[in-house]
């Protein structure tokens, strides 16, 4: 990793979701044993299930953990449920503070069903936890804690179990550890028992992450024997239906953009091989079935602990053969992926056999899955970050959505500024600067984790078919962290410049920059849209794109004045023309978009021209 490019591991999500406006505040009805939670709903909700939990500050997600027991984990960090730091003005990054809390609803341990419970019934809670994962590593002063509520005395017994961060923050924890806590005191065995997880972290952002999965509270537990459950599970959200992007504008789609295969992660958590396991997926537009695929059955899926994910091609990389018809408007497809078996009589967590994903065709391009496990930034004054996007058709860039990961003293970050930049492609790397927009500051919407704000261009820019690089130029040396998705790898599309020229990124992942396009052409300020049309005008301008010369010709007009301006409105050339045909030399101009302003006694015309050597 270069000394000038940085990756701070942090947090995010696939679709923008806002925080709940109301959390249940009425006295909750107690629930009975067993208590089971594996956050299987992470592909459709970012918040804990309120039928099991009484608060919602932790972030439920599909991508932060490495090799989770099943799809979905609860992540603890330094962000609140609005996606903003608990302590936004903190400057001492070595300090640690209470941050996220995940509290169960009241649980009836006096009776569970028809049985009276007591300590001899071996009631215990187990869960699996991981430090860091794809995110930021908790240091030795950070911790994850479990508290138990004593309903007899109406008090919390804190720190019943805890784990500290690592003295070496560069260690990446890739294994989930199992925690076992026995309820061995009589005062817990009342109606109204609760438990809660807490973390202590650097509370000024997306730092010090812990991930929890597979929570199970029940009687008849054993620390040694009660360790393996019959369970097959999907582990991550399946890959997009597109080959290059996670989302793209509906009017830019071509059949060549479709993925040929999907990536599916299936694991066997059981204590032995699964005799017969099947996988299928189905796609829907609203409630209407559109496509489906049956991956068939696979015998003898081995245990994940020893053999890893399923590698059988029909399950691990199923084909995607559906051909989308031409879209007439934006559209979303919902895809349901599901597993089932013939050889397991009872699946411990049947819910994690299903994953729901959404494939969007809206008005923006995206490489990321909507979840920022890290922040990507350049440590250099004037540092630049730019991602490559391909237009299948000429289009108008109207805005750019960027998720800046909140990390550090927010008073400094929110007053920093940057320029949106658009470059042409020069042999697959950023070439000519086509646009540098006015300086703006990062926005943090405080509406949920990973919600993208939009930065509108001062003047939308028309881009011909081709490749472009879209990104930012920062105005501070310390960098502004852009969200970085660690699950979808498009590092070949990402470049940075720390002062020594453009360099391809070497860090696997996808930067969270989403350019917004629209077919409706909005012209620069002061230009009527009809003047950009090629019809009903007396002048013809060709060739377009132009290389060395641009020809201005009219069959009816013999005198005119023209001005050639760049996209910022600066006059590049200006001349009077007395004939009906005139050649304008363009060999000395840089590649890019220009506007030709033509004036006669009868009319004014403006034409968009492209210079491409």
C-alpha positions in Angstrom: 0.0 0.0 0.0 1.4 3.4 -1.0 2.3 5.8 1.8 -0.1 8.3 0.2 -3.2 6.2 -0.2 -5.0 5.1 2.9 -7.7 2.7 3.8 -9.5 3.1 7.0 -11.7 0.1 7.8 -15.3 1.1 8.7 -19.0 0.4 7.8 -22.2 0.6 5.2 -25.2 -1.1 3.1 -26.8 -2.0 -0.4 -29.9 0.1 -0.5 -30.3 3.4 1.3 -32.4 2.9 4.4 -33.5 5.4 7.0 -33.7 4.9 10.7 -37.1 4.0 12.3 -39.1 7.0 13.2 -40.7 5.1 16.1 -39.2 2.5 18.4 -41.7 0.5 20.6 -41.9 2.4 23.9 -44.8 0.7 25.4 -44.3 -2.0 28.1 -43.1 -5.0 26.1 -44.7 -8.4 26.5 -42.1 -11.0 27.7 -41.0 -13.7 25.3 -40.3 -17.3 26.1 -37.4 -19.6 25.4 -35.8 -20.4 23.1 -34.3 -17.1 22.1 -32.7 -17.5 18.6 -31.2 -14.7 16.4 -28.8 -14.9 13.5 -29.8 -11.6 11.7 -30.9 -13.4 8.6 -32.9 -10.4 7.5 -29.8 -8.3 7.0 -30.3 -8.3 3.2 -33.6 -6.4 3.6 -33.2 -4.4 6.9 -30.4 -2.5 8.6 -31.9 -2.6 12.1 -32.4 -5.3 14.7 -35.7 -7.2 14.7 -37.9 -5.4 17.2 -39.8 -8.5 18.1 -36.6 -9.7 19.8 -34.8 -6.4 20.6 -35.8 -3.3 22.4 -33.3 -0.9 20.8 -31.8 -0.3 17.4 -28.5 1.4 17.5 -26.4 -1.5 16.1 -26.1 -1.9 12.4 -27.4 -5.2 10.9 -25.5 -6.0 7.6 -24.3 -8.6 5.2 -20.8 -7.5 4.5 -18.8 -6.4 7.5 -17.8 -9.8 8.8 -15.4 -12.3 7.3 -16.9 -15.8 6.9 -19.9 -15.3 9.3 -21.8 -18.4 10.4 -24.7 -17.3 8.3 -25.9 -14.3 6.3 -26.3 -11.2 8.5 -24.4 -10.0 11.6 -24.9 -7.2 14.1 -22.0 -4.7 13.9 -20.9 -2.6 16.9 -18.9 0.6 16.2 -18.7 4.3 17.0 -21.7 5.3 14.9 -25.3 5.8 16.1 -28.4 4.6 14.3 -28.4 7.7 12.2 -25.0 6.9 10.8 -23.3 9.7 12.7 -20.6 9.6 15.4 -21.7 9.4 19.0 -19.0 12.0 19.9 -18.5 14.0 16.7 -16.0 16.5 18.3 -13.6 14.0 19.8 -10.0 14.8 19.0 -8.1 12.3 21.1 -8.3 9.1 19.1 -6.9 7.0 21.9 -9.9 7.5 24.1 -12.7 5.0 24.3 -16.4 5.5 25.2 -19.6 3.6 25.5 -21.2 3.4 22.0 -23.7 0.8 20.6 -26.1 -1.2 22.7 -28.2 -4.2 21.7 -30.8 -5.1 24.4 -33.1 -8.1 24.3 -36.8 -7.7 25.0 -37.9 -9.0 28.4 -37.7 -12.8 28.6 -39.8 -15.0 30.9 -37.4 -17.3 32.8 -39.9 -18.0 35.5 -41.8 -20.2 33.2 -41.1 -21.3 29.7 -44.1 -23.0 28.3 -45.5 -25.1 31.1 -42.2 -25.6 32.9 -40.8 -23.7 35.9 -37.1 -22.9 35.2 -34.3 -22.9 37.7 -30.5 -22.9 37.7 -30.3 -26.7 37.5 -32.0 -26.5 34.1 -28.7 -25.4 32.6 -30.0 -22.2 30.9 -27.2 -20.6 29.0 -26.6 -18.1 26.2 -24.1 -18.6 23.4 -23.1 -16.4 20.6 -20.3 -16.0 18.0 -18.2 -12.9 17.8 -15.5 -11.5 15.6 -13.3 -8.4 16.0 -12.6 -6.2 12.9 -13.6 -8.5 10.1 -13.5 -6.3 7.0 -13.7 -3.2 9.2 -11.6 -1.3 11.6 -9.8 -3.3 14.4 -10.6 -2.6 18.0 -7.5 -1.7 20.0 -6.6 -3.0 23.5 -8.7 -0.2 25.2 -11.8 -1.1 23.2 -14.1 -3.9 24.2 -17.3 -5.9 23.6 -19.3 -6.7 26.7 -22.3 -8.8 27.8 -24.6 -7.7 30.7 -27.4 -9.6 32.4 -30.4 -8.0 34.0 -31.4 -9.1 37.5 -35.2 -8.8 37.5 -35.3 -9.6 41.2 -33.4 -6.5 42.2 -34.1 -4.5 39.0 -30.4 -3.9 38.3 -28.0 -4.7 35.5 -25.1 -7.0 36.3 -22.4 -5.6 34.0 -19.4 -7.2 32.4 -20.6 -10.8 32.9 -18.5 -11.5 29.8 -16.2 -9.3 27.8 -13.5 -9.3 25.2 -10.8 -6.7 24.6 -9.4 -5.5 21.4 -5.9 -6.5 20.2 -2.7 -4.7 21.1 -1.7 -5.1 17.4 -4.5 -3.4 15.4 -3.1 -4.8 12.2 -4.2 -8.3 13.1 -7.2 -9.3 11.0 -9.6 -11.6 12.8 -11.0 -14.1 10.2 -12.5 -16.6 12.6 -15.7 -16.3 14.7 -15.2 -17.3 18.3 -17.9 -18.9 20.5 -18.9 -17.5 23.8 -20.8 -19.5 26.4 -22.4 -17.9 29.5 -24.3 -20.0 32.0 -27.1 -18.4 34.0 -26.2 -19.9 37.4 -27.9 -17.5 39.8 -31.5 -17.8 41.0 -32.3 -14.1 40.8 -32.2 -14.3 37.0 -35.1 -16.8 37.0 -38.0 -14.4 37.0 -40.2 -12.9 34.4 -38.4 -9.8 33.0 -34.9 -11.2 32.5 -32.9 -9.4 29.8 -29.4 -9.4 28.4 -27.6 -6.8 26.4 -24.4 -6.4 24.4 -22.4 -3.2 24.5 -19.2 -1.9 23.0 -16.6 0.7 24.0 -15.0 2.4 21.0 -13.4 5.5 19.7 -16.8 7.2 19.4 -16.0 9.8 16.7 -16.8 7.5 13.7 -16.8 4.2 12.0 -14.1 2.6 14.2 -13.4 -0.4 16.4 -15.8 -2.9 15.0 -17.2 -6.1 16.6 -19.6 -8.5 14.8 -22.0 -10.8 16.5 -24.0 -13.7 15.1 -25.8 -16.9 16.0 -27.2 -15.9 19.4 -29.0 -18.7 21.3 -30.5 -18.7 24.7 -32.2 -21.9 26.0 -32.2 -24.6 28.7 -30.4 -27.9 28.6 -27.1 -26.3 27.4 -23.6 -27.8 27.7 -20.4 -25.9 27.3 -18.7 -28.9 25.6 -21.4 -31.0 23.9 -23.7 -28.2 22.8 -21.5 -26.8 20.0 -22.8 -28.0 16.6 -26.2 -27.5 15.0 -27.8 -29.0 11.9 -27.7 -25.9 9.7 -27.0 -25.0 6.1 -26.8 -21.3 5.4 -26.1 -18.6 2.8 -23.2 -16.6 4.1 -23.2 -13.4 2.0 -25.5 -11.5 -0.3 -25.2 -13.0 -3.8 -23.4 -11.0 -6.5 -25.2 -8.5 -8.8 -26.9 -9.5 -12.0 -24.6 -7.2 -13.9 -21.1 -8.0 -15.0 -19.5 -4.6 -14.4 -21.7 -2.7 -12.0 -23.9 -3.3 -9.0 -26.4 -0.8 -10.5 -26.7 1.3 -13.7 -29.1 3.7 -15.4 -31.9 1.9 -17.2 -31.4 3.9 -20.4 -27.7 2.9 -20.5 -28.2 -0.9 -20.2 -27.1 -3.2 -23.1 -27.3 -7.0 -23.1 -23.5 -7.1 -22.8 -23.8 -5.6 -19.3 -25.5 -8.7 -18.0 -23.6 -11.1 -15.7 -23.2 -14.6 -17.1 -22.8 -16.2 -13.7 -23.5 -15.3 -10.1 -21.3 -15.9 -7.0 -23.1 -17.7 -4.2 -21.6 -18.6 -0.8 -23.2 -21.7 0.8 -21.9 -23.3 3.9 -22.7 -26.4 6.0 -22.5 -25.6 9.7 -23.6 -29.1 10.7 -21.5 -31.8 12.4 -21.5 -34.0 9.3 -22.0 -34.0 5.6 -25.4 -33.0 4.2 -26.8 -36.0 2.2 -28.7 -33.9 -0.3 -28.8 -30.1 -0.6 -30.5 -28.0 -3.4 -30.3 -24.4 -4.5 -32.6 -22.2 -6.5 -33.2 -18.5 -7.3 -36.2 -16.7 -8.7 -36.5 -13.1 -9.9 -39.6 -10.9 -9.7 -40.7 -7.5 -11.0 -43.0 -6.5 -8.2 -45.1 -9.6 -7.5 -44.7 -10.9 -11.1 -42.2 -13.8 -11.7 -39.7 -12.9 -14.4 -37.0 -15.5 -14.3 -35.8 -18.5 -12.3 -33.0 -21.0 -12.1 -32.8 -24.5 -10.5 -29.3 -25.4 -9.5 -30.3 -28.9 -8.8 -29.2 -31.1 -5.8 -25.7 -31.7 -4.6 -25.0 -34.7 -2.3 -22.5 -34.7 0.5 -21.8 -31.1 1.1 -18.9 -31.2 3.5 -18.6 -29.2 6.8 -17.5 -25.6 6.4 -15.1 -25.9 9.3 -12.8 -28.2 7.3 -13.8 -27.7 3.6 -15.1 -24.2 3.3 -17.9 -23.0 1.0 -19.6 -25.2 -1.6 -17.6 -25.3 -4.8 -20.1 -27.2 -6.9 -20.5 -24.9 -10.0 -24.3 -25.1 -10.2 -24.5 -23.8 -6.6 -21.3 -21.7 -6.3 -21.5 -20.0 -9.7 -24.9 -20.6 -11.2 -25.5 -19.3 -14.7 -27.7 -16.3 -15.4 -29.3 -16.7 -18.8 -32.2 -14.2 -18.6 -32.2 -11.5 -21.2 -33.7 -8.2 -20.0 -36.0 -6.5 -22.5 -35.5 -2.8 -23.3 -36.5 -0.7 -20.3 -38.9 2.2 -20.8 -38.3 3.5 -17.3 -36.4 2.8 -14.1 -37.1 -0.6 -12.6 -36.1 -2.8 -9.7 -35.9 -6.6 -9.7 -36.2 -8.6 -6.5 -34.2 -11.9 -6.5 -34.9 -14.6 -4.0 -32.1 -17.2 -3.4 -33.0 -20.2 -1.3 -31.6 -23.6 -0.1 -33.4 -26.7 1.0 -32.5 -30.3 1.9 -33.8 -33.8 1.8 -31.4 -35.1 4.4 -32.0 -32.9 7.5 -35.1 -33.4 9.6 -34.7 -30.1 11.4 -32.7 -27.0 10.3 -31.5 -25.1 13.4 -31.9 -21.7 11.6 -34.1 -22.3 8.5 -34.4 -18.5 8.0 -30.8 -18.2 6.9 -31.5 -20.5 3.9 -33.0 -17.5 2.1 -31.4 -14.3 0.9 -33.2 -11.4 -0.8 -31.4 -9.0 -3.2 -32.5 -6.1 -5.3 -31.1 -5.3 -8.7 -31.7 -1.7 -9.6 -31.9 0.1 -12.9 -32.3 3.7 -11.9 -30.5 6.8 -13.0 -27.0 6.1 -11.5 -24.0 3.9 -11.9 -22.6 2.1 -8.9 -19.8 -0.4 -8.3 -20.4 -0.8 -4.5 -23.0 -2.9 -2.7 -24.1 0.0 -0.5 -22.0 -1.0 2.5 -18.8 0.8 3.4 -16.5 -1.5 5.3 -13.7 1.0 5.0 -12.8 4.6 4.0 -10.6 5.4 1.0 -8.6 8.6 0.9 -5.4 10.2 -0.3 -3.0 11.8 2.2 -1.8 14.7 0.1 -2.9 18.3 -0.5 -4.9 18.4 -3.7 -5.1 14.6 -3.7 -7.5 13.1 -6.3 -9.6 10.0 -6.5 -11.4 9.0 -9.7 -13.4 6.0 -10.8 -14.0 4.9 -14.4 -17.5 4.6 -15.9 -18.5 3.6 -19.4 -21.4 5.3 -21.3 -23.0 3.0 -23.9 -24.9 6.1 -25.2 -24.4 9.8 -25.0 -25.9 11.1 -21.8 -26.0 14.1 -19.4 -24.2 13.9 -16.2 -26.3 15.8 -13.7 -25.0 15.0 -10.2 -22.7 12.7 -8.3 -23.7 10.8 -5.1 -20.8 10.1 -2.8 -20.9 8.4 0.6 -18.2 10.0 2.8 -17.6 7.7 5.8 -17.8 9.7 9.1 -14.5 9.3 10.8 -12.6 11.7 13.1 -13.4 15.2 14.3 -16.5 16.1 12.3 -16.0 19.8 12.8 -12.9 19.5 10.7 -14.4 17.1 8.1 -17.6 18.9 7.6 -15.8 22.2 6.9 -13.3 20.6 4.5 -14.1 21.0 0.8 -13.5 19.3 -2.5 -14.2 19.7 -6.2 -16.1 17.3 -8.4 -14.0 16.4 -11.4 -14.7 14.7 -14.7 -11.9 13.4 -17.0 -11.9 11.8 -20.4 -10.2 8.4 -20.7 -6.7 8.4 -22.2 -5.9 4.7 -22.9 -7.8 3.6 -19.8 -6.4 6.2 -17.4 -7.7 9.7 -16.5 -6.8 12.0 -19.4 -8.1 15.5 -20.2 -9.9 17.3 -17.4 -13.4 18.0 -18.8 -14.9 19.7 -15.7 -13.9 20.9 -12.3 -17.0 22.1 -10.5 -17.2 24.6 -7.7 -15.8 23.6 -4.3 -18.4 22.0 -1.9 -18.2 20.3 1.5 -19.0 16.8 2.5 -22.6 16.2 3.6 -23.7 13.8 6.4 -27.5 13.3 6.2 -27.9 11.7 9.6 -30.8 9.6 8.2 -29.3 6.1 8.7 -26.1 4.2 8.0 -24.7 4.5 4.4 -27.3 7.0 3.1 -25.9 8.7 0.0 -26.1 12.5 -0.3 -26.2 14.0 -3.8 -23.9 16.8 -5.2 -25.5 18.5 -8.2 -23.3 19.9 -10.9 -23.4 23.7 -11.3 -24.1 23.0 -15.0 -24.9 19.5 -16.2 -22.4 18.3 -18.8 -23.3 16.3 -21.9 -20.9 13.4 -22.4 -20.7 11.4 -25.7 -20.5 7.6 -25.7 -17.2 6.4 -24.2 -15.3 6.1 -20.9 -14.9 8.8 -18.3 -13.3 9.1 -14.9 -15.5 10.8 -12.2 -14.3 11.7 -8.7 -13.0 14.4 -6.4 -10.0 16.6 -5.8 -9.7 17.4 -2.1 -8.5 20.7 -0.7 -7.0 19.4 2.5 -3.9 17.3 3.0 -5.3 14.9 5.5 -7.8 13.5 3.1 -11.6 13.0 3.1 -12.6 9.4 3.5 -14.9 8.1 0.8 -16.8 4.9 1.7 -15.1 1.7 0.4 -17.0 -1.6 -0.2 -14.7 -4.6 0.6 -17.1 -7.2 -0.8 -17.3 -6.3 -4.5 -13.9 -5.8 -6.0 -13.6 -3.2 -8.8 -10.1 -1.9 -8.0 -9.2 -2.0 -11.7 -11.7 0.9 -12.2 -10.2 3.1 -9.5 -7.2 5.6 -9.7 -5.7 8.1 -7.4 -3.2 10.9 -7.7 -1.2 12.0 -4.6 0.9 14.5 -6.6 3.0 12.2 -8.8 0.4 11.4 -11.5 -2.4 8.9 -11.7 -1.8 5.5 -10.2 -4.1 2.5 -10.3 -5.5 1.4 -6.9 -4.0 -1.8 -5.5 -6.6 -2.3 -2.7 -9.4 -4.8 -3.5 -12.8 -3.2 -3.2 -15.1 -0.5 -4.7 -15.3 3.2 -4.0 -18.7 4.6 -3.2 -19.0 7.2 -6.0 -22.3 7.1 -8.0 -22.7 9.4 -11.0 -26.2 10.4 -11.8 -27.3 10.6 -15.5 -30.5 11.7 -17.2 -31.7 11.6 -20.8 -33.3 15.0 -20.5 -30.6 17.4 -21.4 -30.3 20.4 -19.2 -28.2 23.0 -20.9 -25.8 25.4 -19.3 -27.2 28.5 -17.7 -28.6 31.0 -20.2 -28.9 28.4 -23.1 -32.3 27.3 -24.3 -32.5 23.6 -24.8 -33.9 23.9 -28.3 -30.7 25.7 -29.4 -28.8 22.5 -28.7 -30.8 20.5 -31.3 -29.3 19.7 -34.7 -32.6 20.3 -36.6 -34.3 23.5 -37.9 -31.0 25.4 -38.2 -29.3 27.0 -41.2 -25.8 25.9 -40.2 -24.2 22.5 -40.3 -21.2 21.7 -38.1 -19.0 18.8 -38.9 -17.1 16.5 -38.3 -18.3 16.0 -34.7 -16.2 14.8 -32.9 -13.5 16.8 -34.7 -9.7 16.2 -34.8 -7.7 18.9 -36.6 -10.5 21.0 -38.1 -14.1 21.8 -37.5 -16.2 22.9 -40.5 -19.0 25.5 -40.2 -21.2 25.6 -43.3 -24.5 27.2 -44.3 -26.5 27.1 -47.5 -28.4 30.3 -46.8 -26.1 32.5 -44.7 -23.0 34.2 -46.0 -22.0 36.2 -42.9 -21.7 35.1 -39.3 -19.7 35.5 -36.1 -18.7 32.5 -34.0 -17.3 32.0 -30.5 -15.9 28.7 -29.3 -16.1 28.3 -25.6 -15.2 25.6 -23.2 -17.6 24.0 -20.7 -16.8 26.7 -18.1 -17.9 29.4 -20.6 -14.4 30.7 -21.3 -13.8 32.0 -24.9 -11.2 29.8 -26.7 -11.6 31.2 -30.3 -13.6 34.1 -31.8 -13.8 35.2 -35.4 -15.9 36.9 -38.1 -16.8 34.8 -41.2 -17.9 36.4 -44.5 -18.4 33.2 -46.5 -20.9 30.3 -46.2 -18.2 27.8 -45.3 -15.5 28.2 -42.8 -12.8 26.0 -41.3 -11.9 26.3 -37.6 -8.6 24.9 -36.6 -8.8 22.6 -33.6 -5.5 20.7 -33.6 -4.1 22.8 -30.7 -7.1 22.2 -28.5 -7.3 19.6 -25.7 -9.7 16.8 -26.0 -13.0 17.6 -24.5 -16.4 19.2 -24.9 -16.9 22.7 -26.3 -19.7 25.0 -27.3 -19.9 26.8 -30.7 -21.9 30.0 -30.5 -23.0 31.2 -34.0 -24.4 34.7 -34.5 -26.1 36.1 -37.6 -28.4 39.0 -38.2 -31.4 36.6 -38.1 -30.6 34.1 -35.3 -28.3 32.8 -32.6 -27.4 29.1 -32.4 -25.3 27.1 -30.0 -23.9 23.7 -30.9 -22.1 21.2 -28.7 -18.9 19.9 -30.3 -16.4 17.3 -29.2 -12.7 17.6 -29.8 -11.0 14.1 -29.9 -7.5 13.7 -31.3 
